[in-house]
């Protein structure tokens, strides 16, 4: 299978790792709904073992445990986890995301505490890949959950362990979605539980000013604001001012990268991230936009020239590119700000087969409009994530590579690119 240079990680496809002559995890993860996966699992365990890949049953149970936890069904997670499956690197990574979701979205603090503790115990016993699951995140989740449950001493101990763990170094490399922002939020939750209201306020105030922030932090910041000010009156206006300040900072930064000379073809280059003196090519736009066509996930041909008159954003990604998918939340916020007459954004998957991308998009889920260029012929993209912004006449006005590090920063940067393109072209 073709390979792609990821911005911070070089990875090969999971889809090609299992034998194709026996039913394996490859086929299993293409089933879009966990309910249907479970039906398939119950079917295959009744059939002859020789029809399965060697590790199939273990892989299926691990996948089902993961998928059910993502849905917030702790009982079904515990059922499959009790079979002691060995999680692959991918599964362990996504298991960490699922525990975070249990805390941040479901607000199921009791189960977030219980499951994160159990996984940390698994790590101690060598039953889990620590590089994949990121122990620092499990410590954070456990700390925040304990803070919400009133176990302040445990929460303080666990948040300290989070920063002591080596995996905490990943917070600043802009690879995992909101890793630093989530830590700051959870740290502030512990501070609030410990009565350190001003400290919590200062941590989150700085986070929003620097756009090291996301929507989960708003509730925590509002609580800190109320504790410090004695009221939550004025909070919304103050938060809006912080966000405006952050946006203006990134507007000015982005502005310097505007491509002032109208051009429909260009070679996108960026400085070597390893510090070398050479520029690295991220894509080649050799064909005018109006002559480019791709297929959507339903196989329908989409002619990009049909979007003349709009600002068009193309973002190139793969399902295995963690920073690619991390950026989607910021993109969603940008899309929601504009009417369809003003902006069209496509996330363009390259190199991967349609069935794999459809399954990923359904399971995540991906709410953005997805196109595919499996052969990577349209823009010869070499680094993901890479985005290209076209003006209403099809001229390239911005291009960039990499994940900005937080949902809000990704939002501010892309929003600024769109606004500058509208204003200048």
DRENLOMAR-808607 format. One record per residue (C-alpha): residue in three letters; x negated, y negated, z negated. Coordinates in nm, 2 decimals. Each point is the difference from the previous one (the first is absolute). Layout:
residu px py pz
ALA X Y Z
...
END
This chain:
residu px py pz
UNK 0.00 0.00 0.00
UNK -0.12 -0.35 0.08
UNK -0.16 -0.19 -0.29
UNK 0.05 -0.36 -0.11
UNK -0.24 -0.22 -0.20
UNK 0.20 -0.11 -0.31
UNK -0.11 -0.33 -0.15
UNK -0.10 0.15 -0.33
UNK 0.04 0.37 0.04
UNK -0.08 0.24 0.29
UNK 0.25 0.28 -0.01
UNK 0.11 0.29 0.22
UNK 0.36 0.11 0.04
UNK 0.18 0.22 -0.25
UNK 0.22 0.14 0.28
UNK -0.29 0.20 0.14
UNK -0.13 0.16 -0.32
UNK 0.21 0.32 -0.01
UNK 0.04 0.30 0.23
UNK 0.26 -0.05 0.27
UNK 0.10 0.36 0.05
UNK 0.15 0.02 -0.35
UNK 0.26 -0.22 -0.17
UNK -0.20 -0.25 -0.22
UNK 0.01 -0.34 -0.17
UNK -0.04 -0.16 0.34
UNK 0.34 0.10 0.11
UNK 0.15 -0.04 -0.35
UNK -0.08 -0.37 -0.04
UNK 0.16 -0.07 0.33
UNK 0.33 0.07 -0.16
UNK 0.13 -0.35 -0.08
UNK 0.22 0.06 -0.31
UNK -0.11 0.17 -0.32
UNK 0.34 0.17 -0.02
UNK -0.07 0.17 0.34
UNK -0.35 0.08 -0.11
UNK 0.13 0.18 -0.29
UNK 0.24 0.20 0.22
UNK -0.29 0.10 0.22
UNK -0.20 0.10 -0.30
UNK 0.28 0.23 -0.12
UNK 0.02 0.15 0.34
UNK -0.37 0.07 0.04
UNK -0.05 0.16 -0.34
UNK 0.26 0.27 0.11
UNK -0.20 0.08 0.31
UNK -0.31 0.21 0.05
UNK -0.32 -0.15 -0.14
UNK -0.19 0.06 0.32
UNK 0.20 -0.27 0.17
UNK -0.16 -0.27 -0.23
UNK -0.33 -0.17 -0.01
UNK -0.22 0.13 -0.29
UNK 0.07 -0.30 -0.23
UNK 0.35 -0.08 0.13
UNK 0.20 0.07 -0.32
UNK -0.23 -0.20 -0.22
UNK 0.01 -0.29 0.25
UNK 0.38 0.01 0.03
UNK 0.05 -0.01 -0.38
UNK -0.25 -0.29 -0.03
UNK 0.18 -0.19 0.28
UNK 0.34 0.06 -0.16
UNK -0.12 -0.11 -0.34
UNK -0.14 -0.32 0.16
UNK 0.30 -0.07 0.21
UNK 0.25 0.04 -0.28
UNK -0.20 -0.23 -0.22
UNK 0.01 -0.26 0.27
UNK 0.38 0.02 -0.01
UNK -0.01 -0.04 -0.38
UNK 0.13 0.35 -0.06
UNK -0.22 0.10 -0.29
UNK 0.18 0.33 -0.07
UNK -0.08 0.13 0.35
UNK -0.35 -0.13 -0.03
UNK -0.05 0.18 -0.32
UNK 0.14 0.32 0.14
UNK -0.26 0.02 0.28
UNK -0.28 -0.15 -0.21
UNK 0.06 0.29 -0.25
UNK -0.12 0.24 0.27
UNK -0.35 -0.16 -0.04
UNK -0.05 -0.08 0.37
UNK -0.34 -0.13 0.11
UNK 0.05 -0.34 0.15
UNK -0.20 -0.10 0.32
UNK -0.18 -0.33 0.01
UNK 0.29 -0.15 0.19
UNK 0.26 0.14 -0.24
UNK -0.20 -0.12 -0.31
UNK -0.03 -0.35 0.15
UNK 0.38 -0.02 0.07
UNK 0.07 0.15 -0.34
UNK -0.16 -0.31 -0.16
UNK 0.22 -0.22 0.22
UNK 0.31 0.19 -0.12
UNK -0.09 -0.05 -0.36
UNK -0.05 -0.37 0.06
UNK 0.34 -0.02 0.17
UNK 0.16 0.17 -0.30
UNK -0.14 -0.28 -0.22
UNK 0.04 -0.31 0.23
UNK 0.32 0.08 0.19
UNK 0.19 0.25 -0.20
UNK -0.10 -0.15 -0.34
UNK 0.01 0.35 -0.14
UNK -0.25 -0.07 -0.27
UNK 0.05 0.32 -0.20
UNK -0.07 0.23 0.30
UNK -0.28 -0.23 0.14
UNK -0.17 0.04 -0.34
UNK 0.05 0.37 -0.01
UNK -0.11 0.08 0.35
UNK -0.30 -0.23 0.01
UNK -0.12 0.15 -0.33
UNK 0.05 0.36 0.14
UNK -0.20 -0.09 0.32
UNK -0.28 -0.15 -0.21
UNK -0.01 0.32 -0.19
UNK -0.02 0.19 0.33
UNK -0.30 -0.22 0.09
UNK -0.17 0.07 -0.32
UNK 0.04 0.38 0.06
UNK -0.12 -0.03 0.36
UNK 0.33 0.09 0.15
UNK 0.03 -0.32 0.21
UNK -0.23 -0.19 0.24
UNK -0.09 -0.32 -0.19
UNK -0.13 -0.17 0.31
UNK 0.35 0.03 0.16
UNK 0.23 -0.07 -0.29
UNK -0.19 -0.30 -0.14
UNK -0.01 0.05 -0.38
UNK -0.01 -0.37 -0.06
UNK 0.34 -0.04 0.15
UNK 0.14 0.28 -0.22
UNK -0.15 -0.17 -0.31
UNK 0.17 -0.33 0.11
UNK 0.34 0.16 0.05
UNK -0.03 0.19 -0.33
UNK -0.10 -0.33 -0.17
UNK 0.29 -0.20 0.14
UNK 0.25 0.27 -0.07
UNK -0.11 0.03 -0.36
UNK 0.02 -0.38 -0.03
UNK 0.36 0.01 0.12
UNK 0.07 0.29 -0.24
UNK -0.15 -0.20 -0.30
UNK -0.31 0.21 -0.04
UNK -0.23 -0.30 -0.01
UNK -0.32 0.17 -0.14
UNK 0.02 0.27 0.26
UNK 0.06 -0.25 0.28
UNK -0.30 -0.21 -0.10
UNK -0.22 0.31 -0.01
UNK 0.12 0.12 0.34
UNK -0.04 -0.34 0.17
UNK -0.36 -0.01 -0.13
UNK -0.07 0.34 0.14
UNK 0.13 -0.11 0.34
UNK -0.27 -0.26 0.03
UNK -0.27 0.24 -0.13
UNK 0.08 0.26 0.26
UNK -0.22 -0.01 0.31
UNK 0.31 0.01 0.23
UNK 0.08 -0.35 -0.11
UNK -0.27 -0.13 0.23
UNK 0.24 0.06 0.28
UNK 0.22 -0.30 -0.12
UNK -0.21 -0.25 0.19
UNK -0.08 0.17 0.33
UNK 0.34 -0.08 0.16
UNK 0.08 0.35 0.09
UNK 0.29 0.13 -0.21
UNK 0.33 -0.19 -0.01
UNK 0.01 -0.27 -0.27
UNK -0.26 0.19 -0.21
UNK -0.13 -0.32 -0.18
UNK 0.34 -0.16 -0.02
UNK 0.16 0.30 -0.15
UNK -0.28 0.03 -0.26
UNK 0.05 -0.37 -0.10
UNK 0.37 0.05 -0.03
UNK -0.04 0.31 -0.22
UNK -0.27 -0.17 -0.21
UNK 0.24 -0.29 -0.06
UNK 0.27 0.24 -0.10
UNK -0.23 0.14 -0.27
UNK -0.09 -0.35 -0.12
UNK 0.36 -0.09 -0.03
UNK 0.08 0.31 -0.20
UNK -0.30 -0.09 -0.23
UNK 0.13 -0.36 -0.05
UNK -0.28 -0.15 0.20
UNK 0.24 -0.22 0.19
UNK -0.24 -0.28 0.11
UNK -0.25 0.26 0.13
UNK 0.27 0.17 0.21
UNK 0.12 -0.34 0.13
UNK -0.36 -0.10 0.10
UNK -0.07 0.33 0.18
UNK 0.32 -0.02 0.21
UNK -0.02 -0.38 0.06
UNK -0.35 0.05 0.15
UNK 0.12 0.31 0.20
UNK 0.28 -0.20 0.17
UNK -0.23 -0.29 0.07
UNK -0.25 0.23 0.17
UNK 0.26 0.21 0.17
UNK -0.11 0.31 -0.18
UNK 0.36 0.07 -0.05
UNK 0.32 0.18 0.10
UNK 0.37 0.01 -0.08
UNK -0.04 0.23 -0.30
UNK -0.19 -0.27 -0.18
UNK 0.28 -0.25 0.00
UNK 0.20 0.16 -0.28
UNK -0.31 0.03 -0.22
UNK -0.10 -0.36 0.07
UNK 0.35 -0.13 -0.08
UNK -0.02 0.18 -0.34
UNK -0.34 -0.15 -0.07
UNK 0.12 -0.34 0.10
UNK 0.30 0.02 -0.23
UNK -0.22 0.12 -0.29
UNK -0.24 -0.29 0.05
UNK 0.25 -0.28 0.08
UNK 0.28 0.12 -0.22
UNK 0.24 0.00 0.30
UNK 0.00 0.13 0.35
UNK 0.15 -0.32 0.14
UNK -0.23 -0.14 0.26
UNK -0.16 0.34 0.07
UNK 0.13 0.04 0.36
UNK -0.12 -0.35 0.10
UNK -0.34 0.06 -0.16
UNK -0.04 0.33 0.17
UNK 0.10 -0.15 0.33
UNK -0.27 -0.27 -0.04
UNK -0.27 0.27 -0.07
UNK 0.10 0.19 0.31
UNK 0.00 -0.32 0.21
UNK -0.35 -0.08 -0.13
UNK -0.12 0.35 0.09
UNK 0.16 -0.02 0.35
UNK -0.17 -0.33 0.08
UNK -0.34 0.15 -0.10
UNK 0.04 0.28 0.25
UNK 0.16 -0.22 0.26
UNK -0.32 -0.21 0.00
UNK -0.22 0.32 0.01
UNK 0.20 0.15 0.29
UNK 0.01 -0.32 0.19
UNK -0.37 0.01 0.07
UNK 0.05 0.33 0.20
UNK 0.26 -0.14 0.25
UNK -0.10 0.08 0.36
UNK 0.05 -0.35 0.15
UNK -0.07 0.09 0.36
UNK 0.30 0.17 0.16
UNK -0.10 0.36 0.10
UNK 0.20 0.31 0.07
UNK -0.31 0.22 -0.01
UNK -0.26 0.01 -0.26
UNK -0.25 0.23 -0.18
UNK 0.06 -0.01 -0.37
UNK -0.31 0.01 -0.22
UNK -0.07 -0.04 -0.37
UNK -0.32 -0.01 -0.21
UNK -0.15 0.33 -0.11
UNK 0.16 0.07 -0.34
UNK -0.33 0.18 -0.11
UNK -0.18 -0.33 0.03
UNK -0.17 0.06 0.33
UNK -0.06 -0.29 0.25
UNK 0.18 0.16 0.29
UNK 0.37 -0.06 0.07
UNK 0.23 0.30 0.02
UNK 0.26 0.03 0.27
UNK 0.35 0.08 -0.15
UNK 0.20 0.00 0.33
UNK -0.01 -0.09 0.37
UNK 0.30 -0.18 0.15
UNK -0.07 0.04 0.37
UNK 0.36 -0.01 0.12
UNK 0.24 -0.29 -0.03
UNK 0.28 0.06 -0.25
UNK 0.27 0.00 0.27
UNK -0.16 0.30 0.16
UNK -0.02 0.21 -0.32
UNK 0.27 0.27 -0.09
UNK 0.01 0.25 -0.28
UNK 0.26 0.24 -0.13
UNK 0.19 -0.02 -0.33
UNK 0.06 0.29 -0.23
UNK 0.30 0.11 0.20
UNK -0.20 0.02 0.32
UNK 0.15 -0.31 0.16
UNK -0.24 -0.22 0.19
UNK -0.04 -0.35 -0.14
UNK -0.14 -0.27 0.24
UNK -0.18 -0.26 -0.21
UNK 0.05 -0.25 0.28
UNK 0.37 0.00 -0.10
UNK -0.09 -0.19 -0.31
UNK -0.12 -0.31 0.18
UNK 0.13 -0.31 -0.18
UNK -0.07 0.15 -0.34
UNK -0.30 0.02 -0.23
UNK -0.11 0.37 0.03
UNK -0.21 0.18 -0.26
UNK -0.16 0.34 0.07
UNK -0.16 0.18 -0.29
UNK -0.19 0.33 0.07
UNK 0.00 0.28 -0.25
UNK -0.01 0.37 -0.07
UNK 0.18 0.20 -0.27
UNK -0.33 0.09 -0.16
UNK -0.12 -0.36 -0.02
UNK 0.08 -0.10 -0.36
UNK -0.06 -0.38 0.04
UNK 0.21 0.01 0.32
UNK 0.31 0.12 -0.19
UNK -0.09 -0.22 -0.30
UNK 0.05 -0.31 0.23
UNK 0.36 0.09 0.10
UNK 0.16 -0.14 -0.31
UNK -0.14 -0.35 0.09
UNK 0.12 0.04 0.36
UNK 0.35 0.08 -0.12
UNK 0.01 -0.33 -0.19
UNK -0.11 -0.19 0.31
UNK 0.26 0.17 0.22
UNK 0.27 -0.08 -0.25
UNK -0.09 -0.38 0.03
UNK 0.08 -0.02 0.37
UNK 0.29 0.05 0.23
UNK -0.05 0.25 0.27
UNK 0.00 -0.28 0.26
UNK -0.32 -0.14 -0.15
UNK -0.22 0.30 -0.08
UNK -0.05 0.36 0.09
UNK -0.24 0.22 -0.19
UNK -0.10 0.35 0.10
UNK -0.22 0.24 -0.19
UNK -0.17 0.20 0.27
UNK -0.11 0.35 -0.09
UNK -0.30 0.14 0.19
UNK -0.14 0.35 0.06
UNK 0.27 0.19 -0.19
UNK 0.28 0.22 0.13
UNK 0.36 -0.12 0.00
UNK 0.13 0.26 -0.24
UNK -0.26 -0.08 -0.26
UNK 0.06 -0.38 0.02
UNK 0.38 0.05 -0.01
UNK -0.03 0.22 -0.31
UNK -0.23 -0.25 -0.18
UNK 0.23 -0.30 0.09
UNK 0.31 0.18 -0.13
UNK -0.17 0.13 -0.32
UNK -0.17 -0.33 -0.11
UNK 0.23 -0.16 0.14
UNK -0.14 -0.24 0.25
UNK 0.26 -0.27 0.07
UNK -0.20 -0.19 0.26
UNK 0.04 0.05 0.37
UNK -0.25 0.27 0.11
UNK -0.16 0.05 0.34
UNK -0.24 0.27 0.11
UNK -0.31 0.00 0.22
UNK -0.12 0.35 -0.06
UNK -0.28 -0.03 0.26
UNK -0.11 -0.35 -0.13
UNK -0.01 -0.13 0.36
UNK 0.18 -0.33 -0.04
UNK -0.26 -0.18 -0.23
UNK -0.28 0.26 -0.06
UNK 0.02 -0.06 -0.37
UNK -0.31 0.11 -0.19
UNK 0.08 -0.12 -0.35
UNK 0.32 0.03 -0.20
UNK 0.18 -0.20 -0.13
UNK -0.03 -0.25 0.28
UNK 0.27 -0.26 0.08
UNK 0.04 -0.23 0.31
UNK 0.23 -0.30 0.01
UNK 0.13 -0.13 0.33
UNK 0.17 -0.33 0.07
UNK 0.32 -0.03 0.19
UNK -0.18 -0.01 0.33
UNK -0.20 0.32 -0.07
UNK -0.33 -0.17 -0.10
UNK -0.20 0.16 -0.28
UNK -0.02 -0.26 -0.28
UNK -0.12 0.21 -0.30
UNK -0.15 0.34 -0.07
UNK -0.13 0.15 -0.31
UNK -0.11 0.33 -0.16
UNK 0.04 0.14 -0.35
UNK 0.25 -0.01 -0.28
UNK 0.02 -0.33 -0.20
UNK 0.00 0.19 -0.34
UNK 0.35 -0.09 -0.13
UNK 0.36 -0.02 0.14
UNK 0.02 -0.38 -0.06
UNK -0.34 -0.08 0.16
UNK 0.09 0.22 0.30
UNK 0.33 -0.19 0.02
UNK -0.16 -0.35 -0.03
UNK -0.26 0.08 0.26
UNK 0.23 0.14 0.27
UNK 0.26 -0.27 -0.08
UNK -0.26 -0.27 0.06
UNK -0.11 0.16 0.33
UNK 0.36 0.00 0.12
UNK 0.06 -0.36 -0.11
UNK -0.32 -0.13 0.15
UNK 0.07 0.18 0.32
UNK 0.35 -0.15 0.02
UNK -0.12 -0.35 -0.08
UNK -0.30 -0.01 0.24
UNK 0.12 0.19 0.30
END
